[in-house]
Amino acid sequence: MNVSKTMVGIESAIANFLSDCGIKNPEVRLEKPSDFKRGDAMSSVALKYAKEAGKNPYEFAESICDHLRALKLTGLGRIEAARPGFINISFSLSFFGEALADIVVARADFGRNNFLKGQIWVVEHTSPNPNKAMHLGHLRNNLIGMSLVRLLSWSGAVVTSDAVDNNRGIAIAKLMWGFLEHMRKSPAVPIDIGYWASNQDQWYTPEEKEVLPDIFVTHCYVSGESSFEKDKHIEERVRDFVVLWEKGDPDVRKLWSHVLSYAYEGMERTLSRLGNHWDKVWHEHEHYQRGKRYVEEGLEKGIFKKLEDGAVLTDLVRYGLPDTILLKKDGTSLYITQDIALTALKKSHYGADKLVWVIGPEQSLAMKQLFAVCEQLGIGALRDFTHVAYGYVGLKDKDGGFKKMSSRAGTVVLIDDVIDDVKNKIMERLAAEHDGAGSANLRNLSEKMALAAVKFSVLKPDRTQDIVFDAEQSIETAGDSGIYVLYTYVRTQSILRKKQRTGTSWNEQTIGHEGDVLRQLLYFPEAVKRAREDFSVHHIAHYLLDICSAFNSWYGKEVVLDGSEREDYKLAITESVGSTIRNGLSILGIETVEKI
């Protein structure tokens, strides 16, 4: 028996009945009850479709129950209708026994599915501008993006993770100026690109400043922006950098490459610490001119409109979207122009079926306009493109409410600072519990636990919610935290180290305290499915909290290693919970630990 197939079979049987009642394309899902006393699964389809079927909801639910009973599906036990129109389903004892055996055998594959098998997906995420260190906002983007990469892979897709490097323009020119002016080893050193090109040792490196490369870059940019704002002469020189870069001036390009190398080093170090990656990075300077060709093509086909002043405008009336400029009157491109070219490049480079962009909600309209234009140009259909927006990450204000981060106000919190703060708190706790507080093993454990705490805290809320990161809450050992989940996993492994299971079949006559654990185990595949459908792994995070709560409650009432004939059965439950937690955490990008 396969857990997912059995539940899908019940869903299909209900869907077929609804179709026979005249319901077009019914959607049926067995849901986890809020209280297992009502049953092991429930469905609200009678309430949902009663009006369309011209039926009373409760009577419609009873008809569906009668249909299911008549089919005598394997694994089904009691089936009851409940007012005002719910269907409560209980499974048989044999179903739970065979389901447990399935999970034991599946282990690392429990929860995997082939729903997206044969499809190629590309997820663009965490495209930070290379002039500042990455902050909490980038962290949420990165964790959501990489969790989707893993989630889609769990559903059978071939998934590529990529990013866009906005490595040209005035912001980068300010970074270059900040380096030239403020990283000189002596005020006597001239602020001149040509001089720098021949005398690079007269400027500091991050190592010499004893700062991380991304912090070094941030200092350069902030200094350069300050000088740009205060001095008109410096503003002119910085803008001249942009012009010279466009012309391919060798010294300007050399300095540009030099300062960006520090930015890239910082990004890679942060990504490596998080255990995340990009498979490919698209550098803006390599494709930004290509968009103009698509605009010309659109004009030739009558898709776009040229205004009297020479600017080019979209025509998105049939999409119900406001129009937007694609080319300025002077012929220069905008971000959407570049994005059109990059979308076409992605489709051809990857042979992608689906492209996903993990980008903040402020870009929702721009993304809709991009998708519409790409459909008009034949680059892809609207269904090929998905914008995954996410809420803001803020700080606590003086009243405990939400306060948005601001670079100008100096309230941005860097990723490394967040992780280090949580890590130090964990180190203090572990130092009080273990000898050798300064040992490498303890520092390594604290790093893993800190990453678990931070990642879980960011991924637990629905991705569309604004969140306030709370370092103290993230490390709670009894509550809604990644540390709580890790402790539960460690508990399962501690039991299994003492004694291993020896069989895969059980002859249980009743279900006792372990009932809620067994029922929770059934719903991991459903959590994976819902996460995929909503592009939000918060479903998996909340599922992990539920299974951990059920297991810890059972563990408090039951002696697993009691030497009884049920011991193997209880070890199988423990093993299944451990592997399910490990699988769920792996989708979230969280590494398990064996001991704490």
C-alpha positions as CSV (number, residue, x, y, z in Angstrom):
1,M,0.0,0.0,0.0
2,N,1.2,3.5,-0.8
3,V,0.1,6.2,1.6
4,S,-0.2,9.0,-1.0
5,K,-1.8,6.7,-3.7
6,T,-4.4,5.5,-1.2
7,M,-5.4,9.0,-0.3
8,V,-5.3,10.2,-3.9
9,G,-7.5,7.2,-4.8
10,I,-10.1,8.4,-2.3
11,E,-9.9,11.9,-3.7
12,S,-10.3,10.5,-7.2
13,A,-13.4,8.5,-6.2
14,I,-15.0,11.6,-4.7
15,A,-14.1,13.6,-7.8
16,N,-15.7,11.0,-10.1
17,F,-18.9,11.1,-8.1
18,L,-19.0,14.9,-8.3
19,S,-18.4,14.8,-12.1
20,D,-21.3,12.4,-12.4
21,C,-23.4,14.9,-10.5
22,G,-22.6,17.5,-13.1
23,I,-19.8,19.3,-11.4
24,K,-17.2,20.5,-13.9
25,N,-13.5,19.9,-13.0
26,P,-14.1,19.4,-9.3
27,E,-11.2,19.9,-7.0
28,V,-11.0,17.4,-4.2
29,R,-8.5,17.3,-1.3
30,L,-8.4,15.2,1.8
31,E,-7.5,17.6,4.6
32,K,-6.0,17.1,8.0
33,P,-8.8,17.6,10.7
34,S,-8.3,20.2,13.3
35,D,-9.2,17.5,15.8
36,F,-8.4,13.8,15.0
37,K,-11.3,12.8,17.3
38,R,-13.5,13.5,14.3
39,G,-11.6,11.3,12.0
40,D,-8.3,10.7,10.3
41,A,-9.2,12.9,7.3
42,M,-11.9,15.2,6.3
43,S,-13.3,16.9,3.2
44,S,-15.5,19.9,2.6
45,V,-16.4,19.3,-1.0
46,A,-20.1,18.8,-0.2
47,L,-20.2,22.4,1.1
48,K,-18.2,23.7,-1.8
49,Y,-20.2,22.1,-4.6
50,A,-23.7,21.6,-3.1
51,K,-25.2,24.8,-4.7
52,E,-23.8,23.9,-8.1
53,A,-25.2,20.4,-7.8
54,G,-28.5,21.7,-6.5
55,K,-28.3,19.8,-3.3
56,N,-28.6,20.3,0.4
57,P,-24.9,20.3,1.7
58,Y,-25.5,17.7,4.5
59,E,-27.6,15.4,2.3
60,F,-25.0,15.8,-0.5
61,A,-22.2,14.8,2.0
62,E,-24.3,11.7,3.0
63,S,-24.6,10.8,-0.7
64,I,-20.8,11.0,-1.1
65,C,-20.3,8.9,2.0
66,D,-22.7,6.2,0.6
67,H,-20.7,6.2,-2.6
68,L,-17.4,5.7,-0.8
69,R,-18.8,2.9,1.3
70,A,-20.2,1.1,-1.7
71,L,-16.7,1.1,-3.4
72,K,-15.1,-0.6,-0.4
73,L,-11.8,1.0,-1.0
74,T,-8.7,-0.6,0.6
75,G,-7.8,1.1,3.8
76,L,-11.1,2.8,4.5
77,G,-12.8,2.5,7.9
78,R,-15.6,4.6,9.1
79,I,-17.1,7.3,6.8
80,E,-19.5,9.8,8.2
81,A,-21.3,13.0,7.2
82,A,-21.3,15.8,9.7
83,R,-23.3,19.0,9.7
84,P,-23.4,21.4,7.9
85,G,-21.8,19.2,5.2
86,F,-18.4,17.8,6.2
87,I,-17.2,14.3,5.4
88,N,-15.2,12.7,8.1
89,I,-13.1,9.6,7.1
90,S,-11.3,7.1,9.4
91,F,-8.8,4.6,8.1
92,S,-8.5,0.9,9.1
93,L,-5.9,-0.5,11.5
94,S,-4.3,-2.4,8.6
95,F,-4.0,0.9,6.7
96,F,-1.9,2.5,9.5
97,G,0.3,-0.6,9.8
98,E,1.0,-0.8,6.1
99,A,1.4,3.0,5.9
100,L,4.0,2.9,8.6
101,A,5.9,0.1,6.7
102,D,5.8,2.2,3.5
103,I,7.3,5.2,5.4
104,V,10.0,3.0,6.9
105,V,11.0,1.6,3.5
106,A,10.8,5.0,1.7
107,R,13.0,6.8,4.3
108,A,14.7,9.7,2.4
109,D,12.1,9.5,-0.4
110,F,9.0,9.8,1.8
111,G,7.1,12.8,0.5
112,R,8.8,12.9,-2.9
113,N,6.5,12.9,-6.0
114,N,6.7,13.0,-9.8
115,F,4.1,15.7,-10.3
116,L,6.6,17.9,-12.3
117,K,8.6,15.0,-13.8
118,G,10.0,15.9,-17.2
119,Q,9.6,19.7,-16.6
120,I,12.5,22.2,-16.6
121,W,12.1,25.1,-14.1
122,V,14.3,28.1,-13.5
123,V,14.1,30.0,-10.2
124,E,15.7,33.5,-10.1
125,H,16.3,34.7,-6.6
126,T,18.6,36.9,-4.5
127,S,19.9,39.2,-7.1
128,P,21.7,41.7,-4.8
129,N,23.2,44.9,-6.2
130,P,27.0,44.4,-6.0
131,N,27.5,47.6,-4.0
132,K,26.4,46.6,-0.5
133,A,26.6,43.7,1.8
134,M,23.4,41.5,1.9
135,H,20.9,42.2,4.6
136,L,17.8,40.6,6.1
137,G,15.6,41.4,3.1
138,H,18.1,39.5,0.9
139,L,18.1,36.7,3.4
140,R,14.3,36.1,3.1
141,N,14.6,36.3,-0.7
142,N,17.4,33.8,-0.7
143,L,15.8,31.3,1.7
144,I,12.5,31.4,-0.2
145,G,14.2,31.0,-3.5
146,M,16.4,28.1,-2.5
147,S,13.5,26.4,-0.7
148,L,11.5,26.5,-3.9
149,V,14.5,25.1,-5.8
150,R,14.5,22.1,-3.5
151,L,10.7,21.8,-3.3
152,L,10.3,21.7,-7.1
153,S,13.1,19.1,-7.3
154,W,11.2,17.0,-4.7
155,S,8.3,17.1,-7.1
156,G,10.4,15.7,-10.0
157,A,11.4,18.8,-11.9
158,V,14.9,19.6,-13.2
159,V,15.5,23.0,-11.5
160,T,18.1,25.6,-12.0
161,S,18.9,28.4,-9.6
162,D,20.0,31.7,-11.1
163,A,20.4,35.4,-10.4
164,V,20.9,38.8,-12.2
165,D,24.0,40.9,-11.5
166,N,23.1,44.6,-12.0
167,N,26.7,45.5,-12.4
168,R,26.6,48.7,-14.4
169,G,25.3,52.3,-14.0
170,I,25.6,55.1,-11.6
171,A,25.5,53.1,-8.4
172,I,28.5,51.1,-9.5
173,A,30.2,54.3,-10.5
174,K,29.7,55.7,-7.0
175,L,31.2,52.5,-5.6
176,M,34.3,53.0,-7.9
177,W,34.7,56.6,-6.8
178,G,34.3,55.7,-3.1
179,F,37.1,53.2,-3.5
180,L,39.4,55.7,-5.3
181,E,38.8,58.5,-2.8
182,H,38.4,56.8,0.5
183,M,40.6,53.7,0.3
184,R,43.8,55.5,-0.5
185,K,46.6,54.8,2.0
186,S,47.6,58.4,2.0
187,P,45.8,61.7,1.2
188,A,48.8,62.5,-1.1
189,V,47.7,59.7,-3.5
190,P,45.8,61.3,-6.4
191,I,42.2,60.3,-7.0
192,D,42.9,59.3,-10.6
193,I,42.0,56.0,-12.3
194,G,45.1,56.1,-14.5
195,Y,47.3,56.5,-11.5
196,W,45.5,53.7,-9.7
197,A,45.9,51.3,-12.6
198,S,49.7,51.6,-12.3
199,N,49.9,51.9,-8.5
200,Q,47.3,49.6,-7.1
201,D,49.4,48.9,-4.0
202,Q,48.7,52.5,-2.8
203,W,45.0,51.6,-2.1
204,Y,43.8,49.4,0.7
205,T,42.5,45.8,0.3
206,P,39.8,44.3,2.6
207,E,42.5,42.2,4.3
208,E,44.5,45.3,5.0
209,K,41.5,47.0,6.4
210,E,40.7,43.8,8.4
211,V,37.1,43.8,7.2
212,L,35.1,41.3,5.1
213,P,35.0,42.1,1.4
214,D,31.3,42.9,1.2
215,I,31.7,45.3,4.2
216,F,34.6,46.8,2.4
217,V,32.5,47.4,-0.7
218,T,29.6,48.8,1.5
219,H,32.0,51.4,3.0
220,C,33.2,52.3,-0.5
221,Y,29.7,52.8,-1.8
222,V,28.4,54.8,1.2
223,S,31.5,57.1,1.0
224,G,31.1,57.5,-2.8
225,E,27.4,58.2,-2.5
226,S,28.1,60.8,0.2
227,S,30.7,62.6,-1.9
228,F,28.4,62.4,-5.0
229,E,25.6,64.1,-3.1
230,K,27.8,66.8,-1.6
231,D,30.1,67.9,-4.4
232,K,28.9,68.9,-7.9
233,H,32.4,68.4,-9.3
234,I,32.6,64.9,-7.9
235,E,29.1,64.2,-9.3
236,E,30.3,65.1,-12.8
237,R,33.4,62.9,-12.5
238,V,31.3,60.0,-11.3
239,R,28.8,60.4,-14.2
240,D,31.8,60.5,-16.5
241,F,32.8,57.1,-15.2
242,V,29.5,55.7,-16.6
243,V,30.2,57.3,-20.0
244,L,33.8,56.0,-20.1
245,W,32.6,52.6,-19.1
246,E,30.1,52.5,-22.0
247,K,33.0,53.5,-24.4
248,G,35.1,50.6,-23.0
249,D,37.8,52.7,-21.5
250,P,40.4,50.1,-20.3
251,D,41.3,51.8,-17.0
252,V,37.7,52.4,-16.1
253,R,36.9,48.8,-16.9
254,K,39.8,47.6,-14.9
255,L,38.7,49.5,-11.8
256,W,35.1,48.4,-12.4
257,S,36.3,44.7,-12.4
258,H,38.5,45.3,-9.4
259,V,35.9,46.6,-7.0
260,L,33.3,44.1,-8.2
261,S,35.6,41.2,-7.5
262,Y,35.3,42.2,-3.8
263,A,31.5,42.3,-4.0
264,Y,31.4,38.9,-5.6
265,E,33.7,37.4,-3.1
266,G,31.5,38.7,-0.3
267,M,28.3,37.3,-1.9
268,E,29.8,33.9,-2.4
269,R,31.0,33.8,1.2
270,T,27.6,34.6,2.5
271,L,25.9,32.1,0.2
272,S,28.3,29.5,1.2
273,R,27.6,30.1,4.8
274,L,23.9,29.7,4.2
275,G,24.6,26.5,2.2
276,N,22.9,28.0,-0.9
277,H,24.0,28.7,-4.4
278,W,23.3,30.0,-7.9
279,D,23.9,27.7,-10.8
280,K,24.2,30.6,-13.1
281,V,24.6,34.4,-12.8
282,W,23.5,36.7,-15.6
283,H,25.7,39.8,-15.7
284,E,23.8,42.8,-16.9
285,H,26.6,44.2,-19.0
286,E,26.5,41.1,-21.2
287,H,22.8,41.4,-22.2
288,Y,21.5,44.9,-21.5
289,Q,21.7,46.1,-25.1
290,R,19.8,43.2,-26.5
291,G,16.4,44.4,-25.4
292,K,16.3,47.1,-28.0
293,R,16.1,44.4,-30.7
294,Y,12.9,43.1,-29.2
295,V,11.4,46.6,-29.0
296,E,12.2,47.1,-32.7
297,E,10.6,43.8,-33.5
298,G,7.5,44.8,-31.5
299,L,7.3,48.1,-33.5
300,E,7.5,46.2,-36.8
301,K,4.7,43.9,-35.7
302,G,2.5,46.7,-34.5
303,I,2.7,45.4,-30.9
304,F,4.1,48.6,-29.5
305,K,3.5,52.3,-30.2
306,K,6.0,55.0,-30.9
307,L,5.1,58.3,-29.3
308,E,5.6,61.8,-30.9
309,D,8.7,62.4,-28.9
310,G,10.2,59.1,-30.0
311,A,9.6,57.1,-26.9
312,V,8.2,53.6,-27.3
313,L,5.1,52.5,-25.3
314,T,3.5,49.1,-24.7
315,D,-0.1,48.3,-25.7
316,L,-1.5,46.2,-22.8
317,V,-5.2,47.1,-23.0
318,R,-6.3,43.5,-23.5
319,Y,-4.3,42.4,-20.4
320,G,-6.0,45.0,-18.2
321,L,-2.7,46.5,-17.4
322,P,-1.4,50.1,-17.6
323,D,1.1,50.8,-20.4
324,T,4.7,51.4,-19.7
325,I,7.6,52.9,-21.6
326,L,10.1,50.5,-23.2
327,L,12.5,52.9,-24.7
328,K,13.1,56.5,-23.6
329,K,12.8,59.3,-26.2
330,D,16.6,59.4,-26.4
331,G,16.7,55.7,-27.3
332,T,18.0,54.5,-24.0
333,S,16.6,51.3,-22.5
334,L,14.9,50.7,-19.1
335,Y,14.9,47.8,-16.8
336,I,11.9,46.2,-18.5
337,T,13.8,46.4,-21.8
338,Q,16.7,44.4,-20.4
339,D,14.3,42.0,-18.7
340,I,12.6,41.2,-22.0
341,A,16.0,40.2,-23.5
342,L,17.0,38.2,-20.4
343,T,13.7,36.3,-20.3
344,A,14.2,35.3,-24.0
345,L,17.8,34.3,-23.2
346,K,16.6,32.1,-20.3
347,K,14.0,30.4,-22.3
348,S,16.4,29.5,-25.1
349,H,19.4,28.8,-22.8
350,Y,17.7,26.4,-20.4
351,G,14.9,25.1,-22.7
352,A,12.8,26.0,-19.7
353,D,9.1,25.1,-19.3
354,K,8.6,27.5,-16.4
355,L,10.4,30.6,-15.2
356,V,10.0,31.8,-11.6
357,W,11.1,35.2,-10.2
358,V,11.4,35.6,-6.4
359,I,11.1,39.4,-6.2
360,G,9.5,41.8,-3.7
361,P,5.9,42.8,-4.0
362,E,6.7,46.3,-5.1
363,Q,7.6,44.8,-8.5
364,S,4.2,43.0,-9.0
365,L,2.9,45.4,-11.6
366,A,6.3,45.5,-13.5
367,M,6.4,41.7,-13.5
368,K,2.8,41.5,-15.0
369,Q,3.8,44.0,-17.7
370,L,6.9,42.0,-18.5
371,F,5.0,38.7,-18.7
372,A,2.4,40.3,-21.0
373,V,5.0,41.8,-23.3
374,C,6.9,38.5,-23.5
375,E,3.7,36.8,-24.5
376,Q,3.0,39.4,-27.2
377,L,6.5,38.9,-28.6
378,G,6.1,35.1,-28.6
379,I,8.9,34.5,-26.0
380,G,6.5,32.5,-23.9
381,A,2.9,32.3,-22.6
382,L,1.7,33.9,-19.4
383,R,1.4,30.4,-17.8
384,D,5.1,30.0,-18.3
385,F,6.0,32.8,-16.0
386,T,5.5,33.1,-12.2
387,H,6.2,36.0,-9.9
388,V,6.7,34.8,-6.3
389,A,6.4,37.9,-4.1
390,Y,7.2,38.0,-0.4
391,G,6.6,40.3,2.5
392,Y,9.1,42.7,4.1
393,V,11.4,41.8,6.9
394,G,11.4,44.5,9.5
395,L,12.7,45.5,13.0
396,K,10.8,45.9,16.2
397,D,9.8,49.5,16.9
398,K,9.6,50.9,20.4
399,D,6.1,49.6,20.8
400,G,7.0,46.1,19.6
401,G,5.4,46.7,16.1
402,F,6.8,46.5,12.6
403,K,9.5,48.9,11.5
404,K,10.8,48.7,7.9
405,M,14.6,48.7,7.4
406,S,16.2,51.7,5.7
407,S,19.7,52.1,4.3
408,R,19.5,55.9,4.6
409,A,18.3,55.7,8.2
410,G,21.1,53.2,9.1
411,T,18.6,50.5,10.2
412,V,19.6,47.7,7.9
413,V,20.6,44.5,9.5
414,L,23.2,42.4,7.7
415,I,22.8,38.6,7.2
416,D,26.1,37.8,8.9
417,D,25.2,40.0,11.9
418,V,21.9,38.1,12.4
419,I,23.5,34.7,12.2
420,D,26.4,35.7,14.5
421,D,23.9,37.2,17.1
422,V,21.9,33.9,17.2
423,K,25.1,31.8,17.2
424,N,26.5,33.7,20.2
425,K,23.2,33.2,22.1
426,I,23.3,29.5,21.4
427,M,27.0,29.3,22.3
428,E,26.2,30.8,25.7
429,R,23.5,28.3,26.3
430,L,25.6,25.3,25.2
431,A,28.6,26.5,27.2
432,A,26.5,26.2,30.3
433,E,25.5,22.7,29.4
434,H,28.8,21.3,28.1
435,D,32.4,21.3,29.0
436,G,34.9,22.7,26.5
437,A,32.7,25.7,25.5
438,G,35.4,27.0,23.2
439,S,36.0,23.8,21.3
440,A,35.8,23.6,17.6
441,N,33.0,21.0,17.8
442,L,30.9,23.3,20.0
443,R,31.4,26.2,17.6
444,N,30.5,24.0,14.6
445,L,27.3,22.8,16.4
446,S,26.4,26.4,17.3
447,E,26.8,27.5,13.7
448,K,24.5,24.7,12.5
449,M,21.9,25.4,15.1
450,A,22.1,29.2,14.4
451,L,21.5,28.6,10.7
452,A,18.6,26.2,11.6
453,A,17.1,28.8,13.9
454,V,17.4,31.7,11.5
455,K,16.2,29.8,8.4
456,F,13.2,28.3,10.2
457,S,12.2,31.6,11.7
458,V,12.2,33.3,8.2
459,L,10.5,30.4,6.4
460,K,7.8,29.6,9.0
461,P,5.4,32.5,8.2
462,D,3.5,32.6,4.9
463,R,5.9,34.1,2.4
464,T,3.5,37.0,1.8
465,Q,3.4,38.2,5.4
466,D,5.6,41.0,6.7
467,I,7.7,39.6,9.5
468,V,9.8,40.9,12.4
469,F,12.8,38.7,13.1
470,D,13.1,37.9,16.8
471,A,16.5,36.3,17.7
472,E,15.2,35.2,21.2
473,Q,12.2,33.5,19.8
474,S,14.2,31.7,17.1
475,I,16.2,29.7,19.7
476,E,13.4,28.6,22.0
477,T,13.7,24.9,22.8
478,A,10.0,24.5,23.5
479,G,7.9,26.3,20.9
480,D,7.6,27.3,17.3
481,S,11.2,27.2,16.5
482,G,13.8,25.4,14.4
483,I,15.7,24.6,17.5
484,Y,12.6,22.8,18.9
485,V,12.4,20.7,15.7
486,L,16.1,19.9,15.9
487,Y,15.8,18.8,19.5
488,T,13.0,16.5,18.6
489,Y,15.0,15.0,15.7
490,V,18.0,14.5,18.1
491,R,15.6,12.7,20.5
492,T,14.6,10.2,17.8
493,Q,18.2,9.5,16.8
494,S,19.2,9.0,20.5
495,I,16.5,6.3,20.8
496,L,17.6,4.6,17.6
497,R,21.3,4.6,18.6
498,K,20.3,2.5,21.6
499,K,18.4,-0.1,19.6
500,Q,17.6,-0.6,15.9
501,R,14.3,-1.8,14.5
502,T,14.5,-5.4,13.1
503,G,11.2,-5.8,11.2
504,T,8.8,-4.1,8.9
505,S,5.5,-5.7,9.7
506,W,3.3,-5.4,12.8
507,N,0.1,-7.0,14.1
508,E,-1.4,-4.2,16.1
509,Q,-4.9,-4.8,17.4
510,T,-5.5,-1.3,18.6
511,I,-4.1,2.2,18.2
512,G,-3.1,3.8,21.5
513,H,-1.2,7.0,22.4
514,E,0.7,6.7,19.1
515,G,-2.4,7.4,17.1
516,D,-1.8,11.2,16.6
517,V,1.8,10.5,15.5
518,L,0.7,8.0,12.9
519,R,-2.0,10.3,11.7
520,Q,0.4,13.3,11.4
521,L,2.8,11.1,9.4
522,L,0.2,10.6,6.7
523,Y,0.1,14.3,5.9
524,F,3.8,15.0,5.1
525,P,3.2,14.4,1.3
526,E,0.2,16.7,1.5
527,A,2.3,19.4,3.1
528,V,4.8,19.1,0.3
529,K,1.9,19.3,-2.3
530,R,0.4,22.4,-0.7
531,A,3.8,24.1,-0.5
532,R,4.3,23.5,-4.2
533,E,0.9,24.7,-5.1
534,D,1.3,27.9,-3.0
535,F,5.0,28.4,-3.7
536,S,5.4,28.7,0.1
537,V,7.2,26.2,2.3
538,H,5.6,27.6,5.4
539,H,3.2,24.6,5.0
540,I,6.2,22.3,5.6
541,A,7.5,24.3,8.6
542,H,4.1,24.2,10.3
543,Y,3.8,20.5,9.5
544,L,7.2,19.9,11.2
545,L,5.9,21.7,14.3
546,D,2.8,19.5,14.4
547,I,4.7,16.2,14.0
548,C,7.2,17.2,16.6
549,S,4.4,18.1,19.0
550,A,2.7,14.8,18.4
551,F,5.9,12.8,18.9
552,N,6.9,14.6,22.0
553,S,3.5,14.1,23.5
554,W,3.6,10.4,22.7
555,Y,7.1,10.1,24.0
556,G,6.0,11.6,27.3
557,K,3.4,8.9,27.7
558,E,5.2,5.9,26.2
559,V,8.4,3.9,26.9
560,V,9.8,3.1,23.5
561,L,12.5,0.7,24.6
562,D,10.5,-1.5,26.9
563,G,11.5,-4.9,25.7
564,S,7.9,-5.8,24.8
565,E,6.7,-7.4,21.5
566,R,5.5,-3.9,20.5
567,E,9.0,-2.4,20.8
568,D,9.8,-2.9,17.1
569,Y,6.6,-1.2,16.2
570,K,7.4,1.8,18.4
571,L,10.9,1.9,17.0
572,A,9.4,2.0,13.5
573,I,7.3,5.0,14.5
574,T,10.4,6.7,16.0
575,E,12.4,6.0,12.9
576,S,9.6,7.3,10.6
577,V,9.3,10.5,12.6
578,G,13.1,11.1,12.4
579,S,13.2,10.5,8.6
580,T,10.2,12.7,8.0
581,I,11.7,15.6,10.1
582,R,14.9,15.2,8.2
583,N,13.1,15.3,4.8
584,G,11.1,18.3,5.8
585,L,14.2,20.2,7.1
586,S,16.1,19.3,3.9
587,I,13.5,21.1,1.8
588,L,13.9,24.1,4.1
589,G,17.7,23.9,3.6
590,I,18.3,23.0,7.3
591,E,21.0,20.5,8.2
592,T,20.2,18.1,11.0
593,V,22.5,17.3,13.9
594,E,22.8,14.0,15.7
595,K,23.6,15.2,19.1
596,I,23.1,18.5,21.1
